[in-house]
Amino acid sequence: MKLLVTSDLHYNLQQFDWLLQTADRYDYVVLAGDLLNVAGYLELEVQITVISEYLQTLSQRTKVIACSGNHDGENKTRSGEYTATWMQGIATDRIFVDWQHVHDDDTAISVCPWWDGPESRQAMAEMLAEHSQHPAKKWVWVHHAPPDACRVSWTGKRHGGDRFLNQLIELYHPTVVFSGHIHTAPFYQVGGWVDRIGKTWVCNPGHQPGPVPTTIQFDLSTMMAVFDSSEGRETADLSDLDAPLHVQA
Ligand SMILES: [Zn+2]
């Protein structure tokens, strides 16, 4: 099963166009959050309309998995936590969004919402507990913020990941976690686009401006991962959990 993983497109329509051109080579395109840009010049409602259409078009070429990030919530719950209600409205049998559990072949994919406070955090933990009751050979999580204290959470000055996610990873040992959020992590020497926490591979494709997004091509059958950015290509063989992580430029 071949995935094309990207994140933090932040309403860069050229990058969405690029995805449309590339999507049919993969079984899934995975968008690990921050599809919108709350700091953008367009109202969120307009962005939601445009991006919903993009995702629908994209889903005609491949299956789509999209989780919400901190830029994607347009609604507040009664307890005042942001939530991406619009994504629930675009779910189809080819577009999978927050809260969903996608079973395909020997793989299960959990699409985690952005948690914005104790209530949504608890709900997400309960979702993963529920999903853990329906195991598959490989369990993939899509979760906007990366786990903390690893290469993919390095901001250049400190780690900016989600410690709660580390606890969940240590509890359930998923096969791979795809995140984003820390745009620059892949580009620092002590950072990276891939790392390992226990038995779990953690990936963050990062973000770059311009017409082409940073991407990770991830083959779940061979466990080969290829990272592409404007700085070039790097590959990693993730098939052996006991071997040290070796990223090849
Ligand atoms: Zn972002």
Boltz pocket constraint, residues with backbone or C-beta under 6 A from the ligand:
constraints:
  - pocket:
      binder: B
      contacts: [[A, 8], [A, 10], [A, 33], [A, 34], [A, 69], [A, 181], [A, 183]]
      max_distance: 6.0
